[in-house]
Amino acid sequence: MHSDFLSADRDTLYLLPPSVQDWLPVNHLARFVVDIVAQLDLTPLRDAYAGRGCKAYDPEMLLSLLFYGYATGTFSSRKLELASYESIAVRYITGNSHPDHDTIANFRKRFLAELKPFFIQILTLAHEMNILKIGKISLDGTKIKANASKHQALSWGHACKLEKQLKAEVDSLLRQAEQADQSAIPDGMSIPEELERREKRLEAIAKAKLEIERRAEERYAKEQAEHEEKLAERERKAQESGKKSRGKTPKAPEPGVRDRDQVNLTDEESRIMPVSGGEFMQAYNAQASVDLDTMLIVGVHVTQHTNDKLELRPALEELNNLPAKLGTLTEVIADAGYFSEKNVELCEKETITPYIAASRESHNQSPANRFSEPEPIAKDADAVTKMKHRLKTKDGKAVYAKSKCTVEPVFGVIKSVMGFRQFLLRGIENVRGEWDLVSIAWNLKRLNVLRQIMA
């Protein structure tokens, strides 16, 4: 062997330290995850086991395994099983045991809805570590691909056309079956099998059409309520001013299904959503409220809405459900997707100072715009006018700019470093649980860094 290089010696006997406690550095993430999970109240998980048959793996270990897996980009139960053999960190977590992928997958599926209390408990631990004190948050959403292809989406127009075609084919096959002379049937063709295939497709189309009709009714009810609210507001302003309202009367919504209304056959609760670059994706809209000082996620929810205008209220409700000792929300930063008069007034009502962009800011602003102060406004100005003025001040611009180094980097790390770009599970409730799991994993990674900085 060449003497100028260090050799890779694979023959000399070597033993790992006899205790798994000696396998990892003191500040390793796996150690931190195990320590944190040991402090959680896992009573609901342990009580769920009936105590019959073979002994089950301890929920504390399986939960630590899931948290560490998501924090390090290992989401698949099969990959986690493999890691229990190949990864020293995972072997530390499992105590050198090897839960199979079915055990891991079933545990995740069974207890996914139980994760929200652990999310809150971990935030409470962060507060007790003198790391977290909620005051200012940045709110944003990101589109995450559903476990479904957009090519499996079926529109109303195409469904009706396909349904008509399949029914004609069924009629033709039935006529062939009734004929005494079978010579017209191609070799290898089984009429019963062809009929069964088409009938199954017709059943799927009928189910999809019912879902599209249900969504259309839901949309119409919502649009009608908004229309009536606009008319009432228009009438109120006219009475206050004593003048007839200007502009056209808001147009009433039209009921019924539209040809482009669609449903996905793989995950019918996902939606086609616009993403950057002018493209579309079968996805869910994952929301996160991020603490400005620590970059910890303090509130999460998932929605089927393509834009964010309706997401401020549920985000504030999530934050209001946190323990009071974690702090009181004082300021909210959000981009133009959240702007509406209602959202600004909601913040004011909750005694929260809003920094919600009223429009998309242009890049490369002149120094005059960046550093100038706006003219004073009237003391009796409405909430929207006050907020717009606040965002034009130097202090307001500085506060709003913090969103670019708070929530956006969090989403960037989750997608690019942790590698979470697609939900593994299907259905809105399962997806919500998985987003809780991702957010817990991020918080554990972040907390492990913050505690070392503060040490």
FENKAWO-V196374 format. One record per residue. D_LAST is the distance of its C-alpha to the last C-alpha in whole Angstrom. Layout:
# FENKAWO-V196374
d_last
D_LAST
D_LAST
This chain:
# FENKAWO-V196374
d_last
46
46
44
42
39
37
39
37
38
39
41
39
38
35
33
29
27
29
26
25
21
22
22
19
16
13
11
15
15
18
16
14
18
19
17
17
21
21
20
22
26
28
31
33
33
34
37
38
39
43
42
45
46
43
40
37
34
31
30
27
27
29
27
24
26
27
23
22
26
26
22
23
27
29
31
34
35
37
34
31
34
35
31
31
33
32
28
26
23
26
27
24
24
28
28
30
33
34
35
38
37
40
37
34
37
38
35
34
37
37
34
33
34
32
29
29
27
25
24
23
22
19
19
19
16
14
15
14
11
11
11
15
18
21
23
24
25
26
29
31
33
33
36
35
38
40
41
45
47
48
51
52
52
55
57
60
62
62
62
65
66
65
66
70
70
69
71
74
73
73
77
78
77
78
82
81
81
84
86
88
88
85
86
84
80
79
78
75
74
74
75
73
70
70
71
68
65
67
66
63
62
64
62
59
60
62
58
57
59
59
55
56
58
56
53
56
57
53
53
56
56
52
54
57
55
53
57
58
55
55
59
58
56
59
61
59
58
62
63
61
62
66
66
66
63
63
62
63
63
60
62
61
60
62
62
62
60
60
61
57
55
54
52
50
52
49
46
48
45
44
45
46
44
44
41
40
43
46
46
45
43
44
41
39
37
33
31
28
26
23
21
21
17
15
18
18
22
23
26
29
32
35
38
42
42
42
41
38
41
41
37
36
37
36
32
32
34
31
28
31
30
27
26
26
23
21
23
26
27
28
29
30
30
32
35
39
39
38
40
43
44
44
40
40
42
40
36
38
40
36
35
33
33
34
33
36
37
41
42
41
40
41
39
40
41
42
40
43
42
38
38
41
41
43
46
46
47
49
47
49
47
46
43
43
45
42
39
41
41
37
37
39
37
34
32
33
33
29
28
30
29
25
27
27
24
23
25
27
24
23
27
27
24
25
29
28
25
25
29
30
33
35
36
37
38
41
42
40
39
38
36
34
33
32
30
28
27
26
24
22
21
20
18
16
16
14
12
11
10
9
6
5
6
4
0
